[in-house]
Amino acid sequence: MVKGVCRRVIVIKSADLHLFEEAIFIVKEEALRAGGVTSEEIIKQAQQVADNYIRFNIKKSWFSKLPAPVFAAFGAALTALAWILSRYI
């Protein structure tokens, strides 16, 4: 436990709870002392960092990258195949 240290943190809550609930960022003291940074800029940078992390570190399978019409066509083809097989069995 650390005593006597005061840190400024930003907590970004996720709209998509599938990956994470929230991200916690510790703001540098120099950024706050300089005075040239607004709270909107700090939040914007924190959101960019979280977005970049997800974009580059969460691997999606090739299957999930297919567009919706491909899934619909695949489902229709499987249904047709099941229907044809059920007529001959």
N, C-alpha and C positions, 0 to 999 in steps of 0.2 A: 504494500500500500504506500502510495506517495502522498505526503502531506505538504501543504503550503504551495501547491502549484495550481494555478488557475489557467485553464485552457479554453479557448473559444472553439466550439464545435458546430458543425452544420449537419443536420440529419435530413437526408433526402428519403422520403417515403416512396415506395415503388407503386406504380399503378398496376403493374403486372406482378402479382404475388407468386407467380410460377417460379421465378428465379430467386428472388430475395424480397424480404419485407422492407428493409431500409439499409441505407449506406451511411456511414458516419465518417465525416471528414474533419480533421483537425486543422484549423486555420493558423498559418504562420503569424507570429506576433509582429514581424516586420511589416506584413501587409496591412495590419490594422494601425500600426504607428505611423506609417507613411501618409495615410490619409487620402491617397489618390485612388483608392479602390472603393467602389460602392458595394452595398450588400447585394444588389442585383448582379453585379459582375462576379462576385464570389459564388453565388448560387448557380449562375450560368456555367462557370468553369467546373463546379462540382458535378453538375448534370452531364457535361461533356465528358468528364473523366469516367463516370459510371456508364455512359453510352458506349464509349470506346472500349471499356473493359468487356462489356457484353459482346460487342461486335467482333472483337479479336480473340476472345478467350473461350467463348461458348461455341462449341462445334455443333453444327446442325448436320443431320444425315442428308444424303442426296435425295432421299425419299420425301423429306419434309419440304424441300425446295421446289417440288413440282407444282405447277399451277393447278387451280381447282378444276378446270375442264379435263385435265388428264385423269384426275381421280374419278370424275364422273364417267368418262369413257371406260376406264378400267372397271368400274363397278357395273356398268351396263354390259360389258363383255363377259364378266363373270356370271352375271345373271342369265345372259343368253346361253352361256355354256352349261350352266346348271339346268336350265329349262330343256335344252336339247338332250342332255344326258338322262334327264328324268323321263323323257318320252321313250327312250330305247331300253331302259332298264326295267 
